[in-house]
Amino acid sequence: MILPNKIYHCSAGIAIAGGGVKTYVDGLYAAMPDTFGTEIIANPKDHDQSAFKLLHIHETSAIAQVNNSCPVVFTAHNHDVYCASGTKHLSVRKSSCDRLLNSWGCAWGHVVDGCGSRRPAQILTNLERASTELNALKRLGILTIANSDYVRSQLLANGLPESQVVTLLCSIAATATSHEPLDRKIHHQKRILFAGRIVPDKGLDWLLRTMPFLDSQIHLDIAGEGWAMPQVLKLAEELNIGDRLTWHGWCQREKLEQLYRQSFAVIFPSVWPEPAGLVTLEAYVRFRPVIASDVGGIPEYIQDGKTGILVEPNNSQKLAESITDLANNFDKAREIGIAGNNLFHSEFTLAIHAQRLQEIYDLAIAKFHKSF
């Protein structure tokens, strides 16, 4: 039953399979326990939308189902609403895409620049989806939350007015297990950590190609799985670095926590324009310095040189220099880790995020009622 004094989250993905958005929404339930209804709305068209106090949409597929009979906000967790492939990354060029959503440019990107499927039917499907959703967002005037100024800039460039888009940086829950600042014993073990999906966009191949430039004592722990595993395993064999890698696969939470504890730095080598920087926040919570790509929304989560180090994507020399710098300088690595943890507690806790989100909800509700 829809309760009239509650806000409801809308996401077919949460309702069916869970995933990263579910983790975010679960955090909001914990931080704002009296705010939300318990039911996750999969399809707004199946409900009397006038019954909602406010509907918070998390997936682009639901946008066109809105009928403007209740206040609505939409969080752009990814690039889908303004990018046909959803990547904003031209894999052939190894660069971010600077094109606006349009038929010719996006078709060229798919076929020539490798941003998505080269199958004609899939290209047309991708274009139709993104165009329909972006046009609906403009037509309905839904207040849109961008999780970085980078994402906001893309939404504005694709035609949304400034008054329709607000930036709210991401947040994560603090870890339930204890973590301490880096100590000399851990630093001396010279272990670095990659945690993420093993797909080309996440840049593990770039990190592997960097390993030969590092001190042979530096060891890389790899936590994650993905369809690119055969390629990166072959690359590691070709580089003859197998004895300097440990493949952990998908890790249960406590195993992952242990990998963070035994590392002196976390490497976040994404080569696509990540909308935000959640790996950065995961490192901050655990007092570990992060070395990350200077691309997309990632730099908005890092104070370069203070809470982490930013590196140009695919620049193995600079990545090697940054890792070596922290490997050789315990005090610097420890200080960056502590500064990151301080930044997390001052800017990125769920409590702070919830307070800012409530202000956005209030704005959307006031705007809706003012229009009648």
N, C-alpha and C positions, 0 to 999 in steps of 0.2 A: 504494500500500500504506500502511495506517495504521501508524505507528510508535508503540509503547506509551509511549515517553518524551517524546513531543511533544504540544504543545497545538495544537488545530486551530480555525481560524476558520470560522464558518458564516454564509454569506450567499449566497442565490440571485442577488441583484443583482450582487455581485462576480463570481460565476462566469459570468454572462451578459453584463453590460453595463458593469461598472465603476462609476464615479461617486465621490461624496465619501467614502463608506465605504471604497472601495478605496484612496483616497489615504491615509486614516487607517491602514488595515491595512498598506499598503506601508511607512508610517513605522515601524510596530511591528516589521516584519520587519527593517528597517535598524537599529533600536535594540536589538532582542533577537534577534540572528541565530541563536542556538543553541536558542531556545525553541520555535519553531513548526514544524509539518509544512508542507510546500509545497502540499499539496492544499487547495483551498477547498471546504468541504462545502456543497453546495447544499441537500440535504434529509437531515436526520439519520435519518429513517425508512428510508433506503436503506442504512444502515450498521449494523454491530454496535456499538452505542454503548458497550458495556463495554470496547471496545478503546481508547477515547480516555482519555488522561491527564486532559484537561479539554477541554470544548467551549465556545468563546466565540461566542455568538450575537449577530448584529448586525441581524437583521430579525425583526419580530414574527411573521411567518408561520411561522417554524420552531419557535416556542415549544411549540405543541401537539404537535409530533412527538417531544418529549423523553420518554423512558421511565424516567428516574431511575436509569439503570444506570452513569452516570459523573458526575463533577463538572461543573457547568455554570454559566457566568455569562452574563448578558445585558446588553448596553449599550443603553440607551434613547437613541438618537441623535436622536430626534424625539418628537412627541406621539402617535404612532399607537396606542400600547397603551392609552391612556386617553381618546382623543378620536376620535370616529367620523369626523370630516372630516380629522383630522390637523393642523388649523390653530390651534385654540384662539383663533381671531380672528373676531369678528363684524363683517363688512365693512360692513353697513348701519349699525350703531351706531358703527363706527370705534373699537372697544374690544376688549380681551382678554375671552375667555369665562371666567366664574368658575363655570360649572356642572360638576357631576360627570357622569360617563358614565351616562346613563339614557335610556330610550326617549323619554319625553315631552319632556324638556329638549333632547335632541339633535335630535329631529324638528323642534321649534320653531326651534332654531338654524339648521337647514338651510333651512327654508321661509321663515321670517320675518326672521331676522337675517343670512342670507346667508353662513353659515360654510362651506357646501359645496353640492353639487348639490341642486336642488329636485325632481329626478325621484324619485318614490316608490320605484321599484325600487332606485335607487342608494342612497337613504337607508337602506332596509332592509339592503342589502348592507353598507354602512358600519357600521351598528349591530351586525350579526351578527359582522362581522370583529373589531371592537374588543372586544365583550363576550366572544367566545370566547377571544381572546388574553389579555385581562386576567384572566379566570377561570382560564385555564391557568397563568398566572404565579403567581397566588395558590395554586392547588392544588399545584403542583410545588415551591413555595418556592424558586425559582431566585434566587440572589444577583444583584441588579440594580444596574448602574452607571448613575447619573444624571450627565449632563455639566454640571449646574448644580444649585444648591440649589433653584432654581425648579422644575426638572423633578422633583427629589426630593419637593418639597412636593406636587406634583400626584399622584405615585405614592402617597404616604402618604394624601392626601385620598381617593383612590379605593380604599383598603382594604388596601394592602400594609403589613405591620408594619415598624417602624423598623429592626429587625434585618436586614431583607431588602434594604434599599436603602442604598447608599453613594454619596457624591458624588466624582467624579473629573473635574476640569475638563479641557477639551480641550488639545491640544498640536498644534503644526505643526512641520515641519522648517524649520531655518534656510535662508534662501535661498543658492543656490550662487554668486550674483553679489554683488559688494560694494555696500554702501550706506553713506552717510555722513550725519551729522547735517545738518539743514537749514542752508543757507548764505544769505547776504543776496541773492545773485543770484537764486536760485530763489524766495525769498520775494517778491522784487520783481516777479516775473512774475505773481503772483496767480492761480495755477491750483489748483483743487481737483479731487478725484478721487472718482467713484462707480464701484465695481467690483462687479458682481453681475448676477444674472438680472433681466431687465426684465419683472417681473410686479407686480401691484398691491401685494402684501404687502411688497415690498422698499422701497416708499416713494419711488421716483424722482419720482412726480408731486408729492409734498410738497416735495421738493427743488427741482423746477422752479418751483413756485409761490412758493418763497422767493427765487429769483433776482432778481425785480424789486425786492426790498427791499435788495439788496446794491449796493455800489459797481459801477458799470458796467464797471470794469476787471477784475473777478473773472470768470474763465473756468472753465467746468466741462467736464472730460473725462469721458466716459461709456464705460466698457468693459463690454460685455455684450450679450446678446441675449435675446429672450423674446417670448412671444405678445402682450404688451401694447405692443409697439413702435408699432403704428398709433395707439393712444390717446395715448401720450406725445409722439409726433411732432406730432400735432394740437394737443395742449396747448401745446407749445413755440411753435407757429405762432400760436396765439391770444394767448399772452403776449408775442409779438414779441421773443423772446430768442434766436432762431436763431443770430445772429452771436456769441453768448457761449457756445455749446455746440460740442463736437466729439464726434461719434458714431463710436466706434472699432469697434463690433461685438465679436464674440468675438476675443480677442487671444492670440496665441502668447506664451509665457512671457517672452521678452526684450522684446517690445513692452510687456507689462504692467509689467515692471520699470522700463522707461523712463518710463512714466506715473507710477509711484510717485516716481521720482527728480525729476520736474519739478513735483510738487505740493507745496504748503505744508501741506496737510491732507487727510485722507481722511474722507469723509462716509459714515456707515453709518446711513441713515434708515429702517430697517425699522419698519413699523407693526404687524406681528404679533409675538407673543411668541416671538422666536427662542429655541430651547432653550439656545443658547450664544452665542459671539461670535467666530467665526473671522476675520471681517474685521478685528476689533480686533487679533488676533495678527499678521495679515499687515501691518498698519500698524506695529505695534511692531517687528517684525523690520527694517523699513526706516526706522526713526527718524522716522516721521511721526506727528504728533498726530492722534487720531481724535475726531471729533464724532459721537456715536451716540445712538440712541433709548434712553430709560430705560424699557425694557420687557423682560419675560421674563428670560432668563438673562444678557443683555448686561451689566447693571451689575456682575455678579460678576467680570467680566474687566477692569473699569476702575476706577481710583481717581480719582473725579470731581475735576477741577481739577488733578490731579497727572499722571496718565498719559493723560488724555483728558477730554472734556467730555460730560456726559449732558444730553439735552434731552427734554422731554415730547413724545411722538409727535404729529404733526400741528400742532405749535405753530410756525408759520412765523416769528413775531416772535422767539421765543427762539432758533430755529435761525439766523436772520439775525444776531442779536446775537452768537452764539457764533462764527460764521464771521468776522464783522467784527472781533471782538476779536482773533482770531489773525492776520487779515490786516493789522491795524494794529500788532501787537506782535510783532516778530521774536523778541525774547529769550524771550517766553513760549512762542511756537510751538516754538522750538528746544528749550527746557527740557522741555516736555511730551513731545516726541519722544524725547529722550534718556532721560527717566524711564521711558517706555514700553518702550524697548529694554532698560533695566536690569531692569524687572519681568519681561520675557519671559525673560531669561537666569537669573533667580532662581526663576521659578515655572512657566514654560511650555515649556521645552525638551523634546524627545522623551526625552532621558536621564532627566530628572526624572519625566516621565509614566510611563516604563517601570518605574522603580523602584517607584512607587506602585501601578501595575497589578500588578506581581509580588506585592506584598503581598496584593492582593485575590485573585489566583489561589491563593496559599498558604492564605488563609482559606477559600476555597471547597473546596479539596482536603481540608483538615483537617476541615471541617464534614461533608463527604460520608463520609469514612472513619469519623468518630466515630458516624455514624448506623447503622453496621453492627456 
